Amino acid sequence: MRALVTGTNGTVAPVVVDALRAEGATVLAWDRAAHPPTSAESVRQSVAEMAPDWVLHLATGSEDWAGWIAQACAAQGRRVLFTSSVSVFAPRAHGPLPPNAEPDATDDYGRYKARAEALVREAAPDAVIARLGWQIGPAPGTNTMTDWLHRQSAEGPVEASTRWLPACSWLRDTAAALAALVGRAEGGTFHLDGNKGLSFYEITTRLSARLGLDADIRAADAPVMDLRLSDPRITVRDIADRLS
Ligand SMILES: NC(=O)c1ccc[n+]([C@@H]2O[C@H](COP(=O)([O-])OP(=O)(O)OC[C@H]3O[C@@H](n4cnc5c(N)ncnc54)[C@H](OP(=O)(O)O)[C@@H]3O)[C@@H](O)[C@H]2O)c1
């Protein structure tokens, strides 16, 4: 299987590349300098030239790019996996949310991800759309809860709600679940979440201990939110295994 992956200078994509290679895939990275994603035609040509079986679109960037990749894949008989986010949902007290829950984002990032999802779905009905929660890695790096905790704890005490259940998963476990979605015959929207019931307070306290951070984490009773994602078709390893 030949996979083309976007966003490989970012946080999630390099770990997904490792997971795909571990499964025997040939992986190409989309180099935006060589293949600028500036129009439907340039994207069509780039995808045709690189000739993947699957495009895994993990980069952020314009929603048009996502739509153009899906159009190219649909026209050329290739498959596309697009990573979206729990941010397509507004904060709420009751979860977890199933894959058919209606996106109702209240912030710009969530609305952007929801629009990109819609463009991908419209152009490629067999697309795999994978919504992810907040990623937790083994060390500080860009765009993870680990990095956030490092920065917050360096500034002073960290308030963490005992009544917020976030969608989140260990980055390597997310990557393994994404690699397992590649090759699926049927498309659709999938929820990847490894949080079976830990509060933000429990997660940050355990993560701090695991990292040897000694962060001053203080239990708070707000916000009250359950933003976990559910999907009986997908197994993502329980974060409790990583944070025990
Ligand atoms: N990290 C998380 O906790 C998290 C949570 C939920 C969902 N996600 C989703 O997972 C995917 C990967 O996230 P990530 O954390 O790896 O993202 P990231 O580290 O912020 O960036 C990923 C890549 O996006 C590309 N990019 C950024 N700005 C761009 C622009 N203006 N135009 C074109 N490309 C641009 C870059 O690609 P190049 O490599 O080409 O430079 C960058 O390496 C995204 O779809 C994100 O929404 C992540």
The ligand as a Gaussian input file, in Angstrom:
#p B3LYP/6-31G(d) Opt

LIG

0 1
 N       -2.595000      17.826000      18.032000
 C       -3.792000      17.607000      18.557000
 O       -3.954000      17.533000      19.799000
 C       -5.001000      17.437000      17.659000
 C       -6.252000      17.302000      18.254000
 C       -7.372000      17.109000      17.438000
 C       -7.242000      17.059000      16.062000
 N       -6.013000      17.223000      15.509000
 C       -5.926000      17.193000      14.044000
 O       -4.834000      16.369000      13.642000
 C       -4.220000      16.891000      12.473000
 C       -2.748000      17.101000      12.704000
 O       -2.598000      17.988000      13.790000
 P       -1.157000      18.477000      14.277000
 O       -1.297000      18.720000      15.738000
 O       -0.122000      17.552000      13.791000
 O       -1.059000      19.870000      13.517000
 P        0.174000      20.904000      13.473000
 O        1.332000      20.315000      14.172000
 O       -0.325000      22.219000      13.955000
 O        0.437000      21.112000      11.903000
 C        0.326000      20.142000      10.950000
 C        0.821000      20.654000       9.611000
 O       -0.121000      21.538000       9.001000
 C        0.546000      22.227000       7.952000
 N        0.169000      23.629000       7.977000
 C        0.115000      24.470000       9.020000
 N       -0.273000      25.697000       8.619000
 C       -0.474000      25.613000       7.276000
 C       -0.907000      26.523000       6.277000
 N       -1.216000      27.784000       6.586000
 N       -1.020000      26.072000       5.015000
 C       -0.726000      24.803000       4.698000
 N       -0.323000      23.896000       5.608000
 C       -0.204000      24.300000       6.867000
 C        2.043000      22.037000       8.165000
 O        2.385000      21.081000       7.184000
 P        3.867000      20.816000       6.560000
 O        4.321000      19.598000       7.279000
 O        3.598000      20.630000       5.121000
 O        4.716000      22.001000       6.863000
 C        2.103000      21.443000       9.573000
 O        3.209000      20.639000       9.757000
 C       -4.987000      18.175000      12.124000
 O       -5.981000      17.849000      11.203000
 C       -5.643000      18.557000      13.445000
 O       -6.828000      19.289000      13.246000
 C       -4.878000      17.404000      16.260000

